[in-house]
Amino acid sequence: MTDKILNSYYQYYNNVLKQESFTDEQVIKKMQTRFNNELEIKISNWGRTSAYKTMEIKKNEHSDYVIPMLTPNEIISQNATLGQKLREDYQWVLPPYIQMRIIYEMFEKKELDDLEILYNSTYNTGYFASQLTTNYSDSDLIKSYMSLIEESIECFLFKKYAGAITLLFTIIEGISREFCDSVQVSYNKQGSSSAFCTAIKYRKEQWKENVLFKTGNKQIILPNDYLNDEVLIKVDEAMDMFVSFERYGVDYLYKSSTDFSLNRHSILHGVNKDYYIPINFYRLFSCLEMLVLVVTNRFMAKDIDDYENTYRLFKKFNYIENARAIQEGADLT
């Protein structure tokens, strides 16, 4: 709903003052004159990843109006975000829990095989064991799928990629549906993509309300023109991540007609016979990681508390990986 007071300030700035070459001080003075000094105005910054200059107008003790000095289109035209680059160049997402160093290394890789090597060193047995015994164990919902998640990882380590990927698809769909039901958000129960995208959208909206549109204890109120995702991904890395997964689900993972090798429709309907490659497991595991973030609302990797359990799982995964390597060696002799 449009805030009439905010809209008056916004329209005056956007349609009148922005057309002139005023200094920040002149802009504030003219705004105060135009509105009879009714509200306190100051120059500030807005944005978590990239900060944009704004006019901050005090509404009351609990909320401020914020008007960016750049138009929505000017913000959108800024350099592509990490999420945009990964989706457009590599048909991938901006994965959670992964160090930024690894994300930047991805942009130096030109071939799919290079990315596979990078993710093989990231999504390794140690990573699987630590995640399953920390972040994944924080949620009863995720824990109810733990044996299936372990089995999918075991299939992957045995190089049974078809089994690993198809099982992971069912896990992701089940978690998505159960989570949506638990928070009472509606989704198309006849469709496969709806629950996954709806779950991510739910957490995205929670993030906007509780984090992005707050500064300290005060609520930030922006003009409606700045509330669309194309603008918000430019100012906040978490929004970039949420949107990259939403669009990945719509454009690739669950699209009904596509040549993309990792697609639920073509795989589970038996049309796609070329999907069982390591890179597709890594892509899908990133989606599971995102669902864990959505369900737990935990954005950072958690420290290991139960070292004994983590080490047990690590040894099991290593044993499987080593047994496969021994079998491969025997097959060559």
Number of C-alpha atoms within 10 A of each C-alpha: 5 9 12 9 10 19 16 12 20 21 13 15 21 16 10 10 17 15 9 10 9 12 9 14 11 12 20 22 14 16 19 16 11 12 12 9 13 13 13 13 20 15 17 16 16 21 18 14 14 12 13 17 16 19 23 23 23 17 19 12 9 11 17 22 23 28 28 23 20 14 15 17 12 10 19 19 12 10 10 12 18 20 23 21 17 19 18 11 10 16 16 22 27 26 22 22 17 15 11 12 8 13 16 11 11 18 14 10 15 11 10 11 12 13 19 18 13 16 17 14 13 16 14 14 22 17 13 18 22 23 19 19 23 18 23 23 16 16 14 12 18 23 15 12 15 17 10 16 23 17 15 25 24 21 18 22 23 18 17 16 22 21 17 27 28 18 17 22 22 13 19 22 18 16 22 26 22 16 21 20 14 11 11 9 13 13 18 11 10 8 9 20 22 20 26 25 21 20 25 24 17 15 18 20 14 13 17 16 13 12 14 21 18 16 13 9 10 13 21 23 19 20 19 12 10 17 13 10 13 17 21 21 26 24 21 19 19 21 22 25 22 28 24 23 26 21 16 19 22 15 17 20 26 22 18 14 11 14 10 14 17 24 22 23 18 21 19 11 8 9 9 17 10 10 20 21 17 21 19 20 23 20 18 20 22 21 25 23 19 24 25 25 20 20 25 18 15 14 14 11 15 15 12 15 11 11 13 11 15 21 15 12 20 18 15 15 22 18 14 17 18 14 14 15 15 11 12 11 10 9 8 6 5
